[in-house]
Structure formats: structure tokens, C-alpha cells
Amino acid sequence: MRYLCLIYLDDKQLAAMPETQMNELNARHLRFNEELLASGQFVEAEALQPAADSTCVRMRSGKASLTGGPYAETKEMVAGFYVIEARDLNEAIQVASRIPSALLGTVEVRPCRDLEVDGVAYKASSKSAGRSFPR
């Protein structure tokens, strides 16, 4: 089963981090990525720009409404993510607890789901094993 591990960090804390500390954190993430690849649990991972660089898009009455900055006012923002393969929630939690940024913030573990159309389950990602929606 696939799980999304959302990494929440304080943008201000990250911005204030000395370069040597940031380099070490990034290096630990890259080593962790290699561990997940070797175990077959790695699907995808990305670090994200600060939340202030985001754009929120809302479609209303056929028109896009854009606002800058994060959607929610909160101290911790989504700083990155992993999509992993795990047998069950317990294994996903074990993987998430090893994510280097978990020491600085919060990692939310959320199961991914298939998309159903007319009672048939389809994988949302082309990287998933399983039935893909016909084009």
C-alpha cells in the first residue's frame, strides 16, 4: 500500500538554520532516500520552497481565483513529502519516524487510495502497479 508522508516544518526556523546545519539535514535526507530505494519502499520525494512562495488556486463559476502565500495560517507548513510503499500503517509509521526532518517538526502519515469510476478502482498515479484509467 502507498502512504503519503507530509513533512511539516516551521519556515522561520528553517530560514534561520545555519548553512552547515541545513547541509547536514539535506545530506541525511539524501542518505535516507538511498535506504528507501534499497528497501523498495521509495516511490517519490520532494523538498518544497517556503510556503510564502505558494499560490492557491480556486475555481469558482468557471474562473480561476489566485491568492499568494499559504492556504492556512499556521506555524508549521508543508516543507516536503515522501510517497512510500509499506505493508500497513505500522510499517509506514516506522518509515516516517526515520525521516530526518521528523526531529524538527511533524510528519503526517496518510494512506493513499484508488480512484473509483463506475465501481472500478483505478490507480491515480502512473507509477502505481494496477489498473490505469483508459485514455
Accessible surface in RSA format (square Angstrom, percent):
REM  Atomic radii and reference values for relative SASA: ProtOr
REM  Chains: A
REM  Algorithm: Lee & Richards
REM  Probe-radius: 1.40
REM  Slices: 20
REM RES _ NUM      All-atoms   Total-Side   Main-Chain    Non-polar    All polar
REM                ABS   REL    ABS   REL    ABS   REL    ABS   REL    ABS   REL
RES MET A   1   115.36  59.7  76.03  50.3  39.33  93.6  66.07  56.2  49.29  65.3
RES ARG A   2    35.41  14.9  31.33  16.0   4.08   9.7  19.03  26.0  16.38   9.9
RES TYR A   3     7.08   3.3   7.08   4.0   0.00   0.0   0.10   0.1   6.99   8.6
RES LEU A   4    44.07  24.5  44.07  31.5   0.01   0.0  44.07  30.9   0.01   0.0
RES CYS A   5     0.00   0.0   0.00   0.0   0.00   0.0   0.00   0.0   0.00   0.0
RES LEU A   6    26.05  14.5  26.05  18.6   0.00   0.0  26.05  18.3   0.00   0.0
RES ILE A   7     8.00   4.6   8.00   6.0   0.00   0.0   8.00   5.8   0.00   0.0
RES TYR A   8    52.62  24.6  52.62  29.9   0.00   0.0  35.18  26.4  17.44  21.5
RES LEU A   9     7.50   4.2   7.50   5.4   0.00   0.0   7.50   5.3   0.00   0.0
RES ASP A  10    20.51  14.4  20.02  19.9   0.48   1.1   4.79  11.3  15.71  15.7
RES ASP A  11    34.46  24.1  30.49  30.3   3.97   9.4  22.42  52.8  12.04  12.0
RES LYS A  12   171.29  83.6 164.02 100.6   7.27  17.3 110.39  99.4  60.89  64.9
RES GLN A  13    81.80  45.7  72.08  52.7   9.72  23.1  36.01  76.7  45.79  34.7
RES LEU A  14    36.18  20.2  32.89  23.5   3.29   8.3  32.89  23.1   3.29   8.9
RES ALA A  15    91.58  84.2  50.76  78.3  40.82  92.9  63.55  89.5  28.03  74.3
RES ALA A  16    82.47  75.8  50.44  77.8  32.03  72.9  62.08  87.4  20.39  54.0
RES MET A  17    26.42  13.7   8.41   5.6  18.00  42.9  12.00  10.2  14.42  19.1
RES PRO A  18    76.36  55.7  64.81  59.1  11.55  42.0  76.36  63.0   0.00   0.0
RES GLU A  19   136.03  78.1 123.49  93.4  12.54  29.9  46.98  90.9  89.05  72.7
RES THR A  20   108.93  77.5 100.98 102.4   7.95  18.9  83.68 112.4  25.25  38.2
RES GLN A  21    98.06  54.8  92.70  67.7   5.36  12.8  35.76  76.1  62.29  47.2
RES MET A  22    52.81  27.3  52.81  34.9   0.00   0.0  44.69  38.0   8.12  10.8
RES ASN A  23    82.69  57.0  76.64  74.1   6.05  14.6  25.68  61.8  57.01  55.1
RES GLU A  24    77.12  44.3  74.44  56.3   2.68   6.4  38.10  73.7  39.02  31.9
RES LEU A  25     8.66   4.8   8.66   6.2   0.00   0.0   8.66   6.1   0.00   0.0
RES ASN A  26    73.11  50.4  71.80  69.4   1.31   3.2  21.45  51.6  51.66  49.9
RES ALA A  27    32.58  30.0  29.35  45.3   3.24   7.4  31.41  44.2   1.17   3.1
RES ARG A  28    77.65  32.6  74.48  38.0   3.17   7.5  37.48  51.2  40.17  24.3
RES HIS A  29    30.00  16.4  30.00  20.9   0.00   0.0  23.66  24.4   6.34   7.4
RES LEU A  30   116.06  64.6 114.29  81.8   1.77   4.5 114.68  80.5   1.37   3.7
RES ARG A  31   127.79  53.7 124.14  63.3   3.65   8.7  71.80  98.1  55.99  33.9
RES PHE A  32     7.47   3.7   6.45   4.0   1.02   2.7   6.78   4.1   0.70   2.0
RES ASN A  33    26.93  18.6  26.93  26.0   0.00   0.0   4.93  11.9  22.00  21.3
RES GLU A  34   111.49  64.0 107.80  81.6   3.70   8.8  45.06  87.2  66.43  54.2
RES GLU A  35    94.05  54.0  83.84  63.4  10.20  24.3  40.81  78.9  53.24  43.5
RES LEU A  36     0.13   0.1   0.06   0.0   0.07   0.2   0.13   0.1   0.00   0.0
RES LEU A  37    96.23  53.6  78.92  56.5  17.30  43.5  79.91  56.1  16.31  43.9
RES ALA A  38    95.09  87.4  50.62  78.1  44.47 101.2  63.95  90.1  31.14  82.5
RES SER A  39    67.39  56.9  29.25  39.0  38.14  87.9  41.90  89.2  25.49  35.7
RES GLY A  40    53.80  66.3   0.00   N/A  53.80  66.3  34.51  94.7  19.29  43.2
RES GLN A  41    25.27  14.1  25.27  18.5   0.00   0.0  11.82  25.2  13.45  10.2
RES PHE A  42    52.24  26.1  33.02  20.5  19.22  50.0  33.02  20.0  19.22  55.0
RES VAL A  43    23.63  15.5   8.62   7.8  15.01  36.2  12.96  11.3  10.67  28.9
RES GLU A  44    52.04  29.9  52.04  39.4   0.00   0.0  23.00  44.5  29.05  23.7
RES ALA A  45    18.91  17.4   7.01  10.8  11.89  27.1   7.26  10.2  11.64  30.8
RES GLU A  46    94.80  54.4  84.63  64.0  10.17  24.2  25.92  50.1  68.88  56.2
RES ALA A  47    93.79  86.2  66.18 102.1  27.61  62.8  68.88  97.0  24.91  66.0
RES LEU A  48    83.06  46.3  62.07  44.4  20.99  52.8  64.98  45.6  18.08  48.7
RES GLN A  49   136.31  76.2 121.80  89.0  14.51  34.5  44.69  95.1  91.62  69.5
RES PRO A  50    69.20  50.4  63.37  57.8   5.83  21.2  67.16  55.4   2.04  12.7
RES ALA A  51    13.34  12.3   7.71  11.9   5.63  12.8  12.98  18.3   0.36   0.9
RES ALA A  52    79.15  72.8  57.97  89.5  21.18  48.2  59.20  83.4  19.96  52.9
RES ASP A  53    97.47  68.3  64.80  64.5  32.67  77.2  24.46  57.6  73.01  72.8
RES SER A  54    46.38  39.2  33.95  45.3  12.43  28.6  42.24  90.0   4.14   5.8
RES THR A  55    85.18  60.6  58.72  59.5  26.46  63.1  30.45  40.9  54.73  82.7
RES CYS A  56    20.21  15.3  15.25  17.0   4.96  11.7   9.83  24.9  10.38  11.2
RES VAL A  57    94.22  62.0  63.83  57.8  30.39  73.2  63.83  55.5  30.39  82.4
RES ARG A  58    70.51  29.6  67.28  34.3   3.24   7.7  34.11  46.6  36.41  22.1
RES MET A  59   111.69  57.8  94.41  62.5  17.27  41.1  86.14  73.2  25.55  33.8
RES ARG A  60   149.79  62.9 143.53  73.2   6.26  14.9  69.91  95.5  79.88  48.4
RES SER A  61   118.64 100.3  71.61  95.6  47.03 108.3  52.80 112.4  65.83  92.2
RES GLY A  62    69.29  85.5   0.00   N/A  69.29  85.5  34.25  94.0  35.05  78.5
RES LYS A  63   156.49  76.3 151.83  93.2   4.66  11.1  98.42  88.6  58.07  61.9
RES ALA A  64    63.07  58.0  32.49  50.1  30.59  69.6  32.60  45.9  30.48  80.7
RES SER A  65    52.68  44.5  46.55  62.1   6.13  14.1  27.53  58.6  25.15  35.2
RES LEU A  66   114.52  63.8  85.84  61.4  28.68  72.1  85.96  60.4  28.56  76.9
RES THR A  67    67.04  47.7  60.17  61.0   6.88  16.4  62.96  84.6   4.09   6.2
RES GLY A  68    65.19  80.4   0.00   N/A  65.19  80.4  30.90  84.8  34.30  76.8
RES GLY A  69    13.08  16.1   0.00   N/A  13.08  16.1  10.72  29.4   2.36   5.3
RES PRO A  70    42.53  31.0  26.38  24.0  16.15  58.7  29.68  24.5  12.85  79.8
RES TYR A  71   173.43  81.0 143.72  81.8  29.71  77.3  97.09  73.0  76.34  94.1
RES ALA A  72    50.64  46.6  43.35  66.9   7.29  16.6  48.70  68.6   1.94   5.1
RES GLU A  73   164.94  94.7 132.67 100.4  32.27  76.8  67.53 130.6  97.41  79.5
RES THR A  74    74.61  53.1  50.35  51.0  24.26  57.8  36.63  49.2  37.98  57.4
RES LYS A  75   159.90  78.0 138.00  84.7  21.91  52.2  91.06  82.0  68.85  73.3
RES GLU A  76    55.50  31.9  52.68  39.9   2.82   6.7  17.65  34.1  37.85  30.9
RES MET A  77    24.92  12.9  23.41  15.5   1.51   3.6  15.40  13.1   9.52  12.6
RES VAL A  78    50.76  33.4  41.25  37.3   9.51  22.9  41.25  35.8   9.51  25.8
RES ALA A  79    13.44  12.4   6.83  10.5   6.62  15.1   8.90  12.5   4.54  12.0
RES GLY A  80     3.07   3.8   0.00   N/A   3.07   3.8   3.07   8.4   0.00   0.0
RES PHE A  81    45.17  22.6  44.23  27.4   0.94   2.5  44.23  26.8   0.94   2.7
RES TYR A  82     5.87   2.7   5.87   3.3   0.00   0.0   3.61   2.7   2.26   2.8
RES VAL A  83    24.39  16.0  24.36  22.1   0.03   0.1  24.36  21.2   0.03   0.1
RES ILE A  84     0.10   0.1   0.10   0.1   0.00   0.0   0.10   0.1   0.00   0.0
RES GLU A  85    60.26  34.6  59.38  44.9   0.88   2.1  28.42  55.0  31.84  26.0
RES ALA A  86     5.94   5.5   0.00   0.0   5.94  13.5   5.05   7.1   0.89   2.4
RES ARG A  87   192.18  80.7 159.80  81.5  32.38  77.1  79.65 108.9 112.53  68.2
RES ASP A  88    66.81  46.8  64.47  64.2   2.34   5.5  30.98  72.9  35.83  35.7
RES LEU A  89    85.36  47.5  83.07  59.4   2.29   5.8  83.07  58.3   2.29   6.2
RES ASN A  90   108.67  74.9 106.59 103.0   2.08   5.0  25.34  61.0  83.33  80.5
RES GLU A  91    33.30  19.1  28.80  21.8   4.50  10.7  13.81  26.7  19.49  15.9
RES ALA A  92     0.00   0.0   0.00   0.0   0.00   0.0   0.00   0.0   0.00   0.0
RES ILE A  93    78.80  44.8  78.49  58.5   0.31   0.8  78.49  56.5   0.31   0.9
RES GLN A  94   113.52  63.5 113.24  82.8   0.28   0.7  33.57  71.5  79.95  60.6
RES VAL A  95     1.59   1.0   1.59   1.4   0.00   0.0   1.59   1.4   0.00   0.0
RES ALA A  96     5.83   5.4   5.17   8.0   0.65   1.5   5.49   7.7   0.34   0.9
RES SER A  97    75.18  63.5  44.45  59.3  30.73  70.8  43.03  91.6  32.15  45.0
RES ARG A  98   112.46  47.2  94.73  48.3  17.74  42.2  65.07  88.9  47.39  28.7
RES ILE A  99     1.79   1.0   0.09   0.1   1.71   4.1   0.09   0.1   1.71   4.6
RES PRO A 100    12.17   8.9   6.77   6.2   5.40  19.6  12.17  10.0   0.00   0.0
RES SER A 101     4.31   3.6   4.17   5.6   0.14   0.3   0.00   0.0   4.31   6.0
RES ALA A 102    32.24  29.6  16.71  25.8  15.53  35.3  16.98  23.9  15.26  40.4
RES LEU A 103   149.98  83.5 116.24  83.2  33.73  84.8 119.99  84.3  29.98  80.7
RES LEU A 104    54.85  30.5  34.15  24.4  20.69  52.0  39.51  27.8  15.33  41.3
RES GLY A 105    21.84  26.9   0.00   N/A  21.84  26.9   2.89   7.9  18.96  42.5
RES THR A 106    69.32  49.3  64.87  65.8   4.45  10.6  48.98  65.8  20.33  30.7
RES VAL A 107    28.38  18.7   5.39   4.9  22.99  55.4   5.39   4.7  22.99  62.4
RES GLU A 108    51.16  29.4  45.08  34.1   6.07  14.5  30.40  58.8  20.76  16.9
RES VAL A 109    34.07  22.4  11.18  10.1  22.90  55.2  11.18   9.7  22.90  62.1
RES ARG A 110   125.01  52.5 124.31  63.4   0.69   1.6  40.61  55.5  84.40  51.2
RES PRO A 111    68.16  49.7  54.59  49.8  13.57  49.3  54.59  45.1  13.57  84.3
RES CYS A 112    46.41  35.1  33.23  37.1  13.18  31.0  22.99  58.3  23.41  25.2
RES ARG A 113   183.35  77.0 162.10  82.6  21.26  50.6  77.80 106.3 105.55  64.0
RES ASP A 114    50.29  35.2  38.68  38.5  11.61  27.5   7.66  18.0  42.63  42.5
RES LEU A 115    83.57  46.5  83.21  59.5   0.36   0.9  83.57  58.7   0.00   0.0
RES GLU A 116   125.05  71.8  94.64  71.6  30.41  72.4  26.75  51.7  98.30  80.3
RES VAL A 117    62.00  40.8  57.16  51.7   4.84  11.7  61.05  53.0   0.95   2.6
RES ASP A 118   142.58  99.9 100.27  99.8  42.31 100.0  40.69  95.8 101.89 101.6
RES GLY A 119    68.28  84.2   0.00   N/A  68.28  84.2  29.82  81.8  38.45  86.1
RES VAL A 120    50.02  32.9  47.03  42.6   2.99   7.2  50.02  43.5   0.00   0.0
RES ALA A 121    44.90  41.3  33.38  51.5  11.51  26.2  33.50  47.2  11.40  30.2
RES TYR A 122    28.01  13.1  27.06  15.4   0.96   2.5   6.44   4.8  21.57  26.6
RES LYS A 123    71.61  34.9  60.00  36.8  11.62  27.7  19.45  17.5  52.16  55.6
RES ALA A 124    74.83  68.8  36.49  56.3  38.34  87.2  39.67  55.9  35.16  93.1
RES SER A 125    41.82  35.3  32.91  43.9   8.90  20.5  30.83  65.7  10.98  15.4
RES SER A 126   106.59  90.1  69.47  92.7  37.12  85.5  44.78  95.4  61.81  86.6
RES LYS A 127   127.82  62.4  99.09  60.8  28.73  68.4  82.79  74.5  45.03  48.0
RES SER A 128    16.18  13.7   4.60   6.1  11.59  26.7   2.10   4.5  14.08  19.7
RES ALA A 129    93.08  85.6  69.58 107.4  23.50  53.5  79.71 112.3  13.37  35.4
RES GLY A 130    53.97  66.6   0.00   N/A  53.97  66.6  28.93  79.4  25.04  56.1
RES ARG A 131   146.14  61.4 128.95  65.7  17.19  40.9  37.44  51.2 108.70  65.9
RES SER A 132    72.83  61.5  56.67  75.6  16.16  37.2  37.72  80.3  35.10  49.2
RES PHE A 133   114.80  57.4 101.26  62.7  13.54  35.2 101.26  61.4  13.54  38.8
RES PRO A 134    91.43  66.6  72.89  66.4  18.54  67.4  83.78  69.2   7.65  47.5
RES ARG A 135   270.89 113.7 193.34  98.6  77.55 184.6 106.75 145.9 164.14  99.5
END  Absolute sums over single chains surface
CHAIN  1 A     9277.3       7342.7       1934.6       5298.5       3978.7
END  Absolute sums over all chains
TOTAL          9277.3       7342.7       1934.6       5298.5       3978.7
